[in-house]
Amino acid sequence: MAIDVEGRLGQLVQRIAGSPGFAKVAPPIVTQLDRVVHRLTGGRVVLSRGMVPVLMLTTTGRTSGKPRTAPLATLPDGDDLIVVASNFGRDSHPAWSGNLLAEPKATVSYRGRSFPVTARLLDEDEKKASWPELLKMWPNYDRYEERSGRDIRVFRLSRSQA
């Protein structure tokens, strides 16, 4: 079941998800629930997909060298996927974005399929061009960028050879 982000329930969920309190408390809970449900369903289900399209991104930890998986909202763009390093409007960039800067090769699980990708950080003009579509998908991105006081990173994930 998808939540209509234009409807009242969707607006309520967005308001809650955009609040500073949510950013402090919910991210570890929400991301862990998504990881567990994704693993238990063999990659077929991600709970957050009820609000926005969601992928599971596995990067290589820049310090540990270990695989790190994060559920992320995504904007499909042709064969590519766009992801936003909003970190729910927290002060720091999410770890997965630093991992991609250090090693752009990663793996995505999306709609029940897994495939290798190469990430590229969008430049200012590319980000500006994609931002209106990203805001249609999740209007809180503007609120997150304002609250965090940082330039939120946006990445393009393109399918690559393993």
Backbone as a chain_set.jsonl record, in Angstrom:
{"seq": "MAIDVEGRLGQLVQRIAGSPGFAKVAPPIVTQLDRVVHRLTGGRVVLSRGMVPVLMLTTTGRTSGKPRTAPLATLPDGDDLIVVASNFGRDSHPAWSGNLLAEPKATVSYRGRSFPVTARLLDEDEKKASWPELLKMWPNYDRYEERSGRDIRVFRLSRSQA", "coords": {"N": [[0.844, -1.175, 0.0], [0.657, 2.123, -0.931], [1.238, 5.384, 0.327], [-0.604, 8.221, -0.355], [1.081, 10.972, -1.112], [0.102, 13.455, -1.589], [-2.311, 13.555, -0.35], [-4.177, 13.893, 2.791], [-3.17, 12.119, 4.799], [-0.619, 11.579, 3.773], [0.452, 14.179, 3.829], [0.476, 14.628, 6.578], [2.297, 12.639, 7.42], [4.575, 13.558, 6.086], [4.931, 16.028, 7.372], [5.505, 15.212, 9.985], [7.818, 13.658, 9.471], [9.51, 15.653, 8.628], [10.157, 17.067, 10.86], [12.314, 18.4, 13.472], [12.464, 16.78, 15.772], [11.81, 14.207, 14.828], [14.033, 13.769, 13.206], [15.997, 13.441, 15.124], [15.284, 11.149, 16.56], [14.075, 9.053, 14.975], [15.619, 8.111, 12.615], [17.62, 5.911, 13.105], [15.864, 3.874, 13.876], [13.956, 3.653, 11.77], [15.629, 3.083, 9.547], [16.809, 0.668, 10.388], [14.558, -1.004, 10.64], [13.746, -1.06, 7.934], [15.994, -2.374, 6.819], [15.849, -4.906, 8.097], [13.297, -5.909, 7.327], [13.663, -5.94, 4.557], [15.724, -7.851, 4.341], [14.448, -10.131, 5.468], [12.419, -10.582, 3.628], [13.694, -11.337, 1.377], [14.534, -9.241, -0.231], [12.277, -8.257, -1.456], [10.547, -6.475, -0.181], [10.444, -3.214, 1.217], [9.817, -1.23, 3.886], [9.553, 1.631, 3.863], [8.908, 2.147, 1.274], [6.253, 2.59, 0.963], [5.843, 5.291, 0.995], [7.673, 6.622, -0.747], [9.648, 5.828, -3.713], [12.032, 3.326, -2.998], [15.368, 2.233, -2.526], [17.909, -0.167, -1.706], [21.074, 0.576, -0.808], [24.315, -0.59, -1.064], [27.379, 0.156, 0.078], [30.985, 0.449, 0.257], [32.529, 0.626, 3.286], [34.399, 3.447, 4.078], [36.322, 3.599, 6.057], [36.249, 1.153, 7.453], [36.177, -0.741, 5.416], [34.249, -2.602, 5.1], [31.096, -3.974, 3.901], [28.336, -1.756, 3.765], [24.968, -1.122, 4.258], [22.237, 0.838, 3.278], [18.902, 2.03, 3.419], [17.359, 4.02, 0.985], [15.505, 6.778, -0.255], [14.597, 7.121, -3.656], [14.841, 8.592, -6.883], [13.838, 7.536, -9.862], [15.468, 7.918, -12.978], [15.339, 7.568, -16.083], [17.448, 4.955, -16.933], [18.956, 5.339, -14.733], [19.362, 6.052, -11.185], [18.508, 8.469, -8.788], [19.747, 9.712, -5.773], [19.469, 11.255, -2.56], [21.465, 12.785, -0.182], [20.324, 13.486, 2.412], [20.11, 12.919, 5.127], [18.027, 13.179, 6.896], [17.944, 15.879, 7.498], [19.879, 16.35, 9.372], [22.927, 17.675, 10.912], [25.294, 16.634, 9.793], [26.717, 14.99, 6.885], [25.37, 11.916, 5.618], [26.876, 8.733, 6.366], [26.977, 6.916, 4.204], [27.212, 8.581, 1.979], [29.752, 9.702, 2.146], [31.146, 7.34, 1.89], [30.578, 6.72, -0.803], [31.879, 8.824, -2.079], [34.509, 8.156, -1.543], [34.696, 5.588, -2.659], [33.193, 4.973, -5.504], [31.947, 2.743, -6.616], [29.283, 0.557, -6.112], [26.498, -1.4, -4.841], [23.117, -1.929, -5.702], [19.901, -2.716, -4.523], [16.852, -2.928, -5.903], [13.448, -2.847, -6.366], [13.305, -5.633, -6.08], [15.497, -6.576, -7.488], [19.019, -6.943, -7.792], [21.957, -5.086, -8.559], [25.117, -3.908, -9.867], [26.378, -0.58, -9.431], [27.673, 2.629, -10.406], [28.504, 5.51, -8.731], [27.965, 9.033, -9.028], [28.638, 12.234, -7.938], [26.413, 14.886, -8.218], [26.94, 17.944, -9.943], [26.584, 21.481, -9.192], [24.802, 22.67, -11.109], [23.557, 20.402, -12.207], [22.333, 19.36, -9.938], [20.565, 21.439, -9.349], [18.906, 21.264, -11.585], [17.665, 18.769, -11.192], [16.412, 19.068, -8.75], [13.673, 20.162, -8.56], [12.091, 17.905, -9.342], [12.857, 16.079, -7.42], [11.805, 17.338, -5.17], [9.094, 17.122, -5.723], [8.753, 14.447, -5.294], [9.555, 14.213, -2.583], [8.866, 16.615, -0.563], [10.14, 17.514, 1.768], [12.892, 17.767, 1.413], [13.814, 20.389, 0.894], [13.342, 21.564, 3.397], [15.024, 19.988, 4.98], [17.549, 20.683, 3.933], [17.694, 23.396, 4.575], [17.487, 23.317, 7.413], [19.74, 21.786, 8.087], [21.875, 23.339, 7.315], [23.773, 22.808, 5.435], [25.107, 22.066, 2.164], [23.277, 19.845, 0.611], [24.206, 16.714, -0.569], [23.743, 15.216, -3.785], [23.407, 12.31, -5.64], [23.965, 10.51, -8.682], [23.196, 7.304, -9.62], [24.456, 4.943, -11.708], [23.952, 2.077, -13.679], [26.435, -0.451, -13.793], [29.181, -2.548, -14.882], [29.884, -5.591, -13.187]], "CA": [[0.0, 0.0, 0.0], [1.407, 3.375, -0.992], [0.554, 6.529, 0.918], [-0.73, 9.341, -1.274], [1.786, 12.076, -0.479], [-0.686, 14.67, -1.788], [-3.479, 13.479, 0.525], [-4.006, 14.329, 4.183], [-2.27, 11.222, 5.521], [0.716, 11.841, 3.252], [0.906, 15.471, 4.336], [0.77, 14.449, 7.997], [3.538, 11.874, 7.515], [5.665, 14.449, 5.684], [5.141, 17.033, 8.423], [6.197, 14.525, 11.085], [9.152, 13.275, 9.007], [10.313, 16.85, 8.451], [10.369, 17.76, 12.139], [13.61, 18.164, 14.119], [12.351, 15.65, 16.697], [11.881, 12.984, 14.038], [15.42, 13.624, 12.76], [16.817, 13.006, 16.256], [14.878, 9.865, 17.109], [13.601, 8.016, 14.065], [16.474, 7.5, 11.592], [18.132, 4.562, 13.361], [14.744, 2.927, 13.948], [13.394, 3.48, 10.429], [16.576, 2.394, 8.671], [16.978, -0.717, 10.839], [13.348, -1.725, 10.238], [13.829, -1.292, 6.49], [17.003, -3.41, 6.566], [15.357, -6.205, 8.57], [12.197, -6.355, 6.455], [14.268, -6.23, 3.254], [16.441, -9.12, 4.465], [13.491, -11.212, 5.719], [11.583, -10.824, 2.442], [14.552, -11.623, 0.233], [14.666, -8.06, -1.073], [11.022, -7.899, -2.125], [9.788, -5.443, 0.529], [11.077, -2.19, 2.04], [8.663, -0.547, 4.477], [9.45, 3.037, 3.46], [8.426, 2.221, -0.102], [4.872, 3.052, 1.0], [5.846, 6.756, 0.816], [8.503, 7.013, -1.889], [10.432, 4.692, -4.211], [13.166, 3.082, -2.102], [16.366, 1.225, -2.882], [18.897, -0.49, -0.675], [22.392, 0.857, -1.358], [25.425, -1.178, -0.323], [28.655, 0.798, -0.211], [32.125, -0.064, 1.005], [32.901, 1.56, 4.345], [35.687, 4.075, 3.75], [37.267, 3.326, 7.14], [36.246, -0.274, 7.804], [36.299, -1.614, 4.244], [33.157, -3.571, 5.143], [29.876, -3.535, 3.218], [27.379, -0.981, 4.563], [23.723, -1.027, 3.503], [21.325, 1.882, 3.739], [17.7, 2.247, 2.61], [17.316, 5.404, 0.52], [14.512, 7.199, -1.246], [15.256, 7.282, -4.945], [14.096, 9.123, -8.013], [14.276, 6.923, -11.115], [15.699, 8.849, -14.068], [15.741, 6.657, -17.15], [18.055, 3.754, -16.35], [19.7, 5.738, -13.536], [18.634, 6.336, -9.95], [19.024, 9.648, -8.101], [19.592, 9.623, -4.323], [19.757, 12.506, -1.859], [22.135, 12.553, 1.104], [19.689, 14.457, 3.306], [20.329, 12.515, 6.522], [16.869, 13.678, 7.638], [18.18, 17.255, 7.916], [20.891, 16.429, 10.438], [24.062, 18.563, 10.616], [26.37, 15.986, 9.04], [26.37, 14.15, 5.743], [25.281, 10.512, 6.012], [28.094, 7.959, 6.121], [26.984, 6.297, 2.885], [27.637, 9.53, 0.944], [31.209, 9.724, 2.234], [31.615, 6.079, 1.321], [30.515, 6.824, -2.269], [32.937, 9.729, -2.533], [35.769, 7.417, -1.45], [34.613, 4.442, -3.577], [31.906, 5.142, -6.178], [31.328, 1.473, -7.017], [28.381, 0.082, -5.061], [25.454, -2.316, -5.295], [21.765, -1.481, -5.409], [18.767, -3.633, -4.593], [15.719, -2.066, -6.241], [12.314, -3.592, -6.918], [13.576, -7.062, -6.068], [16.663, -6.929, -8.3], [20.29, -6.366, -7.351], [22.871, -4.83, -9.66], [26.197, -2.981, -9.54], [26.245, 0.798, -9.901], [28.742, 3.586, -10.168], [27.904, 6.761, -8.258], [28.6, 10.296, -9.396], [28.079, 13.388, -7.251], [25.946, 15.882, -9.169], [27.459, 19.295, -9.745], [25.559, 22.444, -8.787], [23.788, 22.816, -12.158], [22.805, 19.143, -12.305], [21.48, 19.293, -8.754], [19.509, 22.437, -9.528], [17.988, 20.744, -12.597], [16.902, 17.621, -10.68], [15.791, 19.412, -7.469], [12.196, 20.233, -8.592], [11.522, 16.551, -9.379], [13.104, 15.492, -6.098], [10.841, 17.952, -4.247], [7.772, 16.527, -5.993], [8.768, 13.135, -4.653], [9.667, 14.371, -1.133], [8.997, 18.058, -0.315], [10.97, 17.815, 2.945], [14.303, 17.996, 1.101], [14.114, 21.811, 1.113], [13.382, 21.77, 4.853], [16.231, 19.327, 5.47], [18.732, 21.468, 3.556], [17.674, 24.63, 5.365], [17.766, 23.017, 8.818], [21.087, 21.241, 8.263], [22.878, 24.365, 7.054], [24.806, 22.302, 4.53], [24.7, 21.779, 0.794], [22.985, 18.411, 0.595], [24.753, 16.0, -1.726], [22.833, 14.434, -4.609], [24.185, 11.392, -6.46], [23.376, 9.717, -9.759], [23.677, 5.921, -9.619], [24.308, 4.376, -13.04], [24.303, 0.661, -13.742], [27.791, -0.691, -14.281], [29.569, -3.96, -14.941], [30.368, -6.088, -11.875]], "C": [[0.888, 1.236, 0.0], [0.569, 4.482, -0.371], [0.549, 7.646, -0.106], [-0.094, 10.561, -0.62], [1.068, 13.402, -0.682], [-1.881, 14.713, -0.84], [-3.154, 13.883, 1.951], [-3.04, 13.447, 4.966], [-0.832, 11.457, 5.072], [1.286, 13.144, 3.769], [1.271, 15.386, 5.817], [2.1, 13.714, 8.178], [4.725, 12.755, 7.14], [5.965, 15.482, 6.761], [5.914, 16.415, 9.589], [7.643, 14.207, 10.679], [10.07, 14.474, 8.812], [10.654, 17.564, 9.742], [11.75, 17.46, 12.715], [13.58, 16.968, 15.081], [12.454, 14.316, 15.987], [13.333, 12.72, 13.628], [16.327, 13.123, 13.884], [16.548, 11.561, 16.649], [14.712, 8.759, 16.067], [14.621, 7.387, 13.127], [17.041, 6.131, 11.925], [17.028, 3.505, 13.385], [14.22, 2.609, 12.552], [14.353, 2.699, 9.542], [16.781, 0.942, 9.091], [15.757, -1.558, 10.476], [13.37, -2.038, 8.746], [14.827, -2.4, 6.167], [16.484, -4.799, 6.931], [14.265, -6.74, 7.645], [12.738, -6.716, 5.076], [14.957, -7.593, 3.28], [15.461, -10.292, 4.618], [12.637, -11.555, 4.502], [12.408, -11.102, 1.19], [14.635, -10.456, -0.748], [13.394, -7.604, -1.75], [10.309, -6.719, -1.481], [10.731, -4.515, 1.294], [9.925, -1.346, 2.57], [8.482, 0.885, 3.983], [8.926, 3.211, 2.041], [6.96, 2.643, -0.149], [4.751, 4.552, 0.785], [6.534, 7.189, -0.468], [9.165, 5.765, -2.459], [11.693, 4.555, -3.366], [14.076, 2.013, -2.684], [17.206, 0.941, -1.653], [20.258, -0.326, -1.344], [23.456, 0.231, -0.47], [26.718, -0.559, -0.828], [29.754, 0.071, 0.545], [32.514, 0.992, 2.025], [34.291, 2.134, 4.098], [36.736, 3.851, 4.828], [37.391, 1.831, 7.393], [36.534, -1.191, 6.626], [35.199, -2.65, 4.161], [31.946, -3.054, 4.373], [28.919, -2.857, 4.2], [26.138, -0.765, 3.717], [22.795, -0.008, 4.132], [20.103, 1.945, 2.829], [17.619, 3.732, 2.252], [16.138, 5.636, -0.408], [15.249, 7.418, -2.552], [14.295, 7.842, -5.981], [14.624, 8.438, -9.263], [14.392, 7.996, -12.197], [16.242, 8.045, -15.243], [16.25, 5.377, -16.527], [18.814, 4.051, -15.064], [18.764, 5.959, -12.353], [19.311, 7.524, -9.264], [18.747, 9.472, -6.605], [20.102, 10.903, -3.676], [20.328, 12.193, -0.478], [21.626, 13.542, 2.15], [19.968, 14.184, 4.776], [19.247, 13.1, 7.436], [17.07, 15.104, 8.164], [19.152, 17.397, 9.08], [22.077, 17.268, 9.964], [25.113, 17.943, 9.701], [25.828, 15.19, 7.856], [26.25, 12.703, 6.223], [26.546, 9.751, 5.604], [28.129, 7.377, 4.71], [27.463, 7.268, 1.807], [29.157, 9.697, 0.964], [31.827, 8.456, 1.659], [31.63, 6.138, -0.208], [31.581, 7.768, -2.814], [34.293, 9.019, -2.536], [35.823, 6.26, -2.44], [33.249, 4.484, -4.262], [31.236, 3.849, -6.657], [30.533, 0.936, -5.836], [27.41, -0.916, -5.668], [24.11, -1.771, -4.844], [20.833, -2.673, -5.462], [17.544, -2.749, -4.776], [14.651, -2.899, -6.927], [12.629, -5.08, -7.093], [14.761, -7.506, -6.902], [17.899, -6.242, -7.739], [21.208, -6.205, -8.553], [23.943, -3.838, -9.217], [25.914, -1.603, -10.135], [27.555, 1.542, -9.68], [28.072, 4.905, -9.835], [28.703, 7.956, -8.752], [27.872, 11.416, -8.669], [27.665, 14.418, -8.293], [26.6, 17.227, -8.873], [26.278, 20.235, -9.47], [24.443, 22.582, -9.824], [22.929, 21.567, -12.298], [21.856, 18.995, -11.123], [20.294, 20.234, -8.911], [18.464, 21.937, -10.532], [17.118, 19.608, -12.066], [16.082, 17.966, -9.436], [14.265, 19.516, -7.543], [11.528, 18.852, -8.616], [11.719, 15.854, -8.038], [12.111, 16.047, -5.076], [9.421, 17.453, -4.491], [7.658, 15.183, -5.281], [8.743, 13.284, -3.125], [9.921, 15.845, -0.808], [9.875, 18.435, 0.875], [12.427, 18.093, 2.609], [14.69, 19.462, 1.28], [14.258, 22.111, 2.605], [14.656, 21.166, 5.439], [17.472, 20.165, 5.157], [18.819, 22.745, 4.382], [18.084, 24.355, 6.81], [19.206, 22.554, 9.037], [22.169, 22.297, 8.083], [23.995, 23.895, 6.139], [24.23, 22.126, 3.131], [24.513, 20.265, 0.703], [23.489, 17.794, -0.709], [23.651, 15.224, -2.443], [23.706, 13.603, -5.562], [23.335, 10.762, -7.552], [24.024, 8.342, -9.699], [23.384, 5.333, -10.988], [24.733, 2.913, -13.004], [25.697, 0.509, -14.34], [28.028, -2.185, -14.354], [30.143, -4.355, -13.586], [31.868, -6.117, -11.797]], "O": [[1.772, 1.37, 0.846], [-0.652, 4.514, -0.523], [1.593, 7.981, -0.666], [-0.656, 11.126, 0.319], [1.393, 14.383, -0.013], [-2.408, 15.789, -0.557], [-2.006, 14.177, 2.281], [-2.194, 13.948, 5.706], [0.074, 11.525, 5.903], [2.466, 13.218, 4.111], [2.247, 15.991, 6.26], [2.931, 14.117, 8.991], [5.765, 12.707, 7.796], [7.129, 15.778, 7.031], [6.853, 17.014, 10.112], [8.576, 14.455, 11.443], [11.292, 14.322, 8.829], [11.368, 18.567, 9.724], [12.299, 16.384, 12.477], [14.561, 16.232, 15.189], [13.105, 13.394, 16.479], [13.805, 11.585, 13.694], [17.323, 12.45, 13.618], [17.465, 10.832, 17.025], [15.174, 7.638, 16.28], [14.503, 6.193, 12.853], [16.952, 5.237, 11.084], [17.243, 2.37, 12.959], [14.057, 1.443, 12.193], [13.945, 1.759, 8.86], [16.915, 0.07, 8.232], [15.903, -2.703, 10.049], [13.05, -3.155, 8.339], [14.546, -3.267, 5.34], [16.657, -5.752, 6.173], [14.312, -7.898, 7.231], [12.305, -7.707, 4.487], [14.797, -8.393, 2.359], [15.627, -11.327, 3.973], [12.182, -12.69, 4.361], [11.882, -11.1, 0.078], [14.788, -10.66, -1.952], [13.42, -6.66, -2.54], [9.543, -6.025, -2.151], [11.685, -4.962, 1.93], [9.142, -0.805, 1.789], [7.356, 1.302, 3.712], [8.54, 4.314, 1.654], [6.472, 3.021, -1.214], [3.678, 5.041, 0.432], [6.019, 8.04, -1.194], [9.242, 4.745, -1.775], [12.347, 5.55, -3.052], [13.618, 1.024, -3.256], [17.211, 1.707, -0.69], [20.561, -1.003, -2.326], [23.498, 0.487, 0.734], [27.101, -0.721, -1.986], [29.489, -0.807, 1.365], [32.8, 2.133, 1.661], [35.252, 1.384, 3.929], [37.931, 3.907, 4.538], [38.495, 1.303, 7.53], [37.069, -2.286, 6.801], [35.202, -3.489, 3.26], [31.782, -1.845, 4.206], [28.723, -3.328, 5.32], [26.23, -0.282, 2.588], [22.591, 0.012, 5.346], [20.24, 1.917, 1.606], [17.79, 4.594, 3.114], [15.815, 4.793, -1.245], [16.4, 7.855, -2.554], [13.092, 7.586, -5.944], [15.743, 8.722, -9.691], [13.532, 8.868, -12.319], [17.452, 7.865, -15.38], [15.577, 4.774, -15.691], [19.264, 3.132, -14.379], [17.545, 6.04, -12.505], [20.537, 7.578, -9.17], [17.632, 9.12, -6.219], [21.031, 11.545, -4.167], [19.743, 11.431, 0.291], [22.392, 14.332, 2.701], [20.052, 15.114, 5.579], [19.508, 13.463, 8.582], [16.45, 15.498, 9.152], [19.231, 18.457, 9.701], [22.22, 17.539, 8.772], [25.751, 18.649, 8.92], [24.668, 14.78, 7.825], [26.96, 12.304, 7.146], [27.197, 10.093, 4.617], [29.187, 7.343, 4.082], [28.061, 6.838, 0.82], [29.78, 9.82, -0.091], [32.884, 8.49, 1.03], [32.575, 5.667, -0.839], [32.125, 7.535, -3.893], [35.122, 9.251, -3.416], [36.881, 5.977, -3.002], [32.25, 4.075, -3.67], [30.073, 3.871, -7.06], [31.03, 0.865, -4.712], [27.487, -1.236, -6.854], [23.98, -1.223, -3.749], [20.954, -3.534, -6.333], [17.231, -1.923, -3.918], [14.906, -3.565, -7.93], [12.276, -5.698, -8.098], [15.011, -8.706, -7.015], [17.835, -5.105, -7.272], [21.245, -7.052, -9.446], [23.721, -3.032, -8.314], [25.298, -1.477, -11.193], [28.408, 1.141, -8.888], [27.187, 5.367, -10.556], [29.927, 7.91, -8.879], [26.651, 11.541, -8.762], [28.463, 14.788, -9.154], [26.79, 17.603, -7.716], [25.12, 19.82, -9.514], [23.266, 22.608, -9.463], [21.716, 21.659, -12.485], [20.717, 18.558, -11.282], [19.154, 19.86, -8.636], [17.268, 22.163, -10.345], [15.953, 19.495, -12.449], [15.151, 17.237, -9.096], [13.597, 18.994, -6.65], [10.499, 18.658, -7.97], [10.842, 15.123, -7.578], [11.629, 15.311, -4.215], [8.628, 17.372, -3.553], [6.608, 14.833, -4.742], [8.003, 12.572, -2.445], [11.073, 16.278, -0.78], [10.311, 19.583, 0.971], [13.147, 18.616, 3.459], [15.783, 19.752, 1.768], [15.174, 22.819, 3.022], [15.293, 21.773, 6.3], [18.343, 20.337, 6.01], [19.899, 23.126, 4.835], [18.921, 25.063, 7.37], [19.821, 22.888, 10.049], [23.261, 22.168, 8.636], [25.052, 24.522, 6.077], [23.015, 22.047, 2.949], [25.483, 19.507, 0.719], [23.224, 18.3, -1.8], [22.756, 14.656, -1.818], [24.618, 14.126, -6.201], [22.143, 10.514, -7.369], [25.249, 8.223, -9.724], [22.227, 5.228, -11.394], [25.735, 2.555, -12.384], [26.086, 1.232, -15.258], [27.188, -2.985, -13.943], [30.804, -3.557, -12.922], [32.425, -6.505, -10.77]]}, "num_chains": 1, "name": "protein.A"}
